[in-house]
C-alpha cells in the first residue's frame, strides 16, 4: 500500500490537536510514501511544521526512509476553543461552574452550543472552507477530530470514506438535545445536508453504523462500561512524541536532576489571577517546608511552576517572569526557596510538558485534568494532583483516585483551590502512608501503557481500515 493520501481535520487547540499530530507522526514513520495532509486553523501551522520536522528527525535516528513532509492547509475562521469564549455564547463561564444539580442542568442546557460554538454565518464559512480543502486534497481517507463539527457534517453528507479520531473518552449522556442551535443552522444550510456533531457519535445517539471511532483511552484506565460499541476502538493514551528534555533545555534538565521535583502546569487555557496564584504559592511553600522537616531528613524537594496569568484590568498580559505590584505576593511567598534555587516560577517553558514529565525526577504532576495532561502524566508514571476547573476535567480527577495514582486536590474549593486543601493532598501523596503504593501503582500502569503504543495502534487501525 503506497502513495495514499490522508486528510486529517482538527481544531487548532492542542487539547484536540495533539492526538491528531501524534497519530500523524506514527503514520509518517510507518508509511513513508503516504501524503499526510492536516487541515486546521492558523494557530496550528507552526505546530504542524514542528511535528513534521520532528517526525523526519525521528525517522533519521531510527534509520528509516525519510517520510514526506506533512502538508498543512489553513482553514479560515475561529477554532473551537476560542469560539467557546466568545461573549455571545458564555459557554466557558458555564463550564467553569462547580459541579452540582443546578450547575449540571446548566451544563446540559449548553451541550449543543459546546458542540457548535460558532454563529450560523461563521459555521457556514468554516463549512465551505472545509469543503474547499477536501475537494482540493481529494483524499483516500479522511480522519476527523470530533469537535470539528463542520468536517463531521461534510464527511457524513458526502458519504466519503472517513473515521473519527477522538483525544478523549466517549461517554453516553442521558440528556435532551436542545434543538434551537440546529434549527438556526438548518436555515442557513442546504436542506439536503444533515448536521452532525459529537452528539451523534455516541454522546446522545448511536454513531452511524460502520463509522470507525478511535479513542485515546482503554478499558483498564476508564470507567467500567458493560457495553462498548463495536465500531469503537480503544487505542490507549494517544500521546504526542517529544524530544528529551536535555535536548531542548539542558540547563533545566540539569536542575531537575538535582532532586525530586513537583511540576505544576495547568494547561494552555487556564489563567490564574493574583489571589489564586498566591493560594497555590502558599501550598507549594508548605509542602516543601513539610519535606524539609521530615525526621530523618529526606531529599530536598523543589518546584517547577509554569504559571499562566490573567491580564491586567486594561487587558495587558503581565511582563514575562516579572512578579511585581499585584503579583509580588506570589514571588515573596516563595522567595526563600527561589533564593536557594529550589523554586522556579515562569510564564513560559521551551520544553513540552511531556519532555519535563519524562525527565525521571518529577514526583508529582499538578495539572488541571485535561486529557493530554492526564495521559502524559500517566504514561510517564508520575502521580497526579488534579485541580479540575471545567466540566470535562472532573472525570479525570475521579479517575486518578479510582486508579490509585493521585488525588483530586480541590474537591472542596472547586473550581479553584485553597492552600490547605491543595497542600494536604500533596503531602498525603508524597509522604503519607499510601504514598509508596501511589508511586508503585503509577509506575505499574505506565508500564502497561508505553507512550508510543497508543499512537501506533491508532495508525495501525487507520491502515487496516484503509486496506480493507
C-alpha positions, -999 to 999 in steps of 0.1 A, spaced: 0 0 0 18 31 -12 11 67 -24 -21 70 -4 -34 104 5 -47 110 40 -65 142 52 -68 149 89 -92 177 101 -86 191 136 -92 222 156 -60 242 164 -65 239 202 -37 215 213 -61 197 236 -78 185 205 -49 185 180 -23 166 200 -38 132 193 -40 140 156 -4 152 155 7 121 175 -11 97 151 2 116 120 37 110 134 32 73 137 16 72 102 45 90 87 71 67 102 51 36 91 42 47 56 69 70 42 52 72 8 19 85 21 9 121 17 -4 133 51 -24 164 49 -35 183 80 -62 209 78 -68 233 107 -68 270 117 -39 294 115 -27 288 151 -17 252 143 5 259 113 37 262 133 28 231 153 23 210 122 56 223 108 74 214 140 57 180 141 68 173 105 104 182 113 104 161 144 89 131 125 116 133 99 143 136 126 129 105 143 130 86 111 166 95 105 175 85 141 157 51 136 175 47 102 141 46 84 134 60 50 127 97 54 89 104 51 73 131 32 66 164 49 31 170 64 11 193 42 -7 220 61 -40 235 48 -52 267 66 -89 269 73 -101 305 77 -121 310 108 -121 305 145 -111 273 162 -134 256 187 -116 267 218 -116 305 211 -152 302 198 -164 289 232 -150 321 249 -170 344 226 -192 367 247 -223 357 227 -220 321 238 -210 323 275 -200 286 273 -167 289 291 -183 306 321 -208 278 324 -182 251 320 -163 267 350 -192 263 374 -187 239 402 -205 205 398 -239 202 414 -275 196 405 -283 232 393 -250 237 376 -251 203 359 -285 213 345 -269 244 331 -242 223 316 -267 201 299 -286 231 285 -255 243 267 -243 210 253 -255 219 218 -236 252 220 -205 233 232 -206 213 200 -214 243 179 -200 274 195 -200 293 162 -227 316 150 -246 304 119 -227 326 94 -193 316 108 -202 280 110 -211 280 73 -180 299 63 -159 272 81 -180 245 65 -173 260 30 -136 263 38 -136 226 50 -153 216 18 -127 236 -3 -98 218 14 -114 184 10 -121 190 -27 -85 202 -32 -69 172 -15 -92 145 -27 -81 121 0 -83 83 0 -93 85 37 -104 114 59 -99 114 97 -118 139 118 -113 151 153 -148 151 168 -152 188 179 -145 198 143 -183 198 136 -180 212 101 -158 183 90 -181 157 107 -210 172 88 -192 173 55 -180 137 56 -214 124 67 -231 144 40 -208 134 12 -207 97 22 -169 97 19 -146 71 34 -138 85 69 -130 78 105 -132 97 138 -101 101 160 -110 114 195 -85 127 220 -110 120 248 -131 92 261 -166 86 247 -194 86 273 -231 84 269 -253 111 285 -290 107 290 -298 144 283 -322 160 259 -308 176 228 -317 213 227 -328 220 191 -325 258 188 -289 259 175 -295 232 150 -327 249 137 -310 282 131 -282 264 113 -305 244 91 -320 276 78 -285 285 65 -276 251 52 -287 232 21 -317 212 31 -300 180 19 -272 184 44 -277 167 78 -259 184 106 -236 161 126 -219 168 159 -203 147 186 -238 142 199 -244 118 170 -212 99 177 -224 83 209 -230 111 234 -267 112 228 -273 89 198 -256 59 185 -229 66 159 -238 59 122 -233 21 116 -199 12 102 -182 45 111 -149 36 129 -142 57 160 -107 56 176 -105 69 212 -75 77 233 -81 55 263 -86 18 272 -109 -1 295 -83 -5 322 -80 32 328 -116 43 322 -149 38 339 -162 2 337 -186 1 308 -207 -31 303 -212 -25 266 -187 -8 243 -199 0 208 -184 -25 183 -172 3 160 -152 19 188 -115 10 192 -97 19 224 -62 27 214 -49 36 249 -34 70 255 -25 87 222 4 108 233 24 132 211 61 124 210 85 150 223 123 153 224 143 145 256 145 174 280 182 176 278 180 181 240 158 212 242 167 227 276 199 212 291 201 237 320 166 228 331 173 191 328 204 195 350 183 214 376 156 188 377 182 161 381 193 175 415 163 162 434 126 152 435 106 179 416 70 189 417 58 201 383 28 224 381 12 233 348 -25 239 344 -25 239 306 -28 265 279 -63 277 286 -62 283 323 -51 317 337 -47 324 374 -54 358 389 -30 371 416 -52 358 445 -54 323 430 -17 322 423 -10 333 459 -31 304 473 -11 280 452 23 296 461 15 291 498 6 255 492 39 248 474 58 266 502 40 245 529 47 212 511 85 219 507 86 231 543 70 198 554 96 179 534 124 198 550 111 190 585 109 152 580 129 132 605 151 117 594 157 144 568 146 134 533 157 146 499 155 183 491 123 188 471 119 215 446 91 230 425 89 239 388 58 260 382 46 271 348 22 298 358 -4 311 333 -15 345 344 -46 367 338 -41 400 320 -44 433 340 -76 455 340 -65 471 307 -62 437 291 -24 437 290 -5 405 296 20 406 325 56 411 316 72 377 313 86 364 346 81 398 363 63 395 396 57 430 409 27 450 420 -3 427 424 19 397 417 45 405 443 29 383 470 34 352 448 71 358 444 76 369 480 59 338 494 84 316 476 114 340 479 134 319 503 131 289 480 138 309 450 170 322 467 180 286 473 172 278 436 146 253 448 116 271 432 113 282 397 82 302 386 79 311 349 53 321 323 70 300 296 90 268 292 107 259 259 102 222 266 70 204 261 52 191 292 59 155 281 97 162 280 96 175 315 75 146 328 98 121 313 129 136 329 129 109 357 129 132 388 93 145 386 75 131 416 41 149 413 23 165 383 -1 192 394 -24 197 365 -60 206 355 -72 172 344 -72 178 307 -70 146 286 -35 154 273 -21 163 308 -37 132 324 -24 108 297 11 123 295 15 120 333 0 85 333 24 73 306 53 88 325 44 70 357 41 103 376 15 106 404 -10 134 398 -26 161 420 -56 173 399 -72 207 401 -101 204 376 -116 238 366 -140 228 339 -168 203 335 -149 179 313 -119 177 336 -138 164 367 -138 129 351 -101 127 352 -99 139 388 -122 110 396 -100 86 375 -68 94 394 -84 84 426 -102 53 412 -69 42 396 -49 50 428 -24 72 411 -31 105 428 -55 129 444 -83 152 435 -68 182 452 -97 208 451 -128 188 459 -139 214 484 -126 245 467 -135 236 431 -134 251 405 -103 268 420 -82 258 450 -73 267 486 -39 265 502 -47 239 529 -66 215 508 -40 215 480 -11 212 504 -27 184 524 -34 164 492 2 168 480 16 159 514 -6 128 515 5 118 480 42 124 486 47 115 523 16 98 536 10 61 544 -3 55 509 25 74 491 46 44 482 16 25 469 6 55 448 41 56 432 40 18 426 6 19 410 15 49 388 46 31 376 27 -2 370 1 15 349 28 33 330 44 0 322 12 -12 306 9 20 286 42 29 270 40 64 255 43 52 219 18 25 220 -15 45 216 -4 65 186 10 34 169 -22 15 175 -43 44 161 -20 44 130 -24 6 126 -62 9 128 -62 36 102 -41 15 79 -62 -16 85 -94 3 76 -77 19 45 -67 -15 32 -100 -32 39 
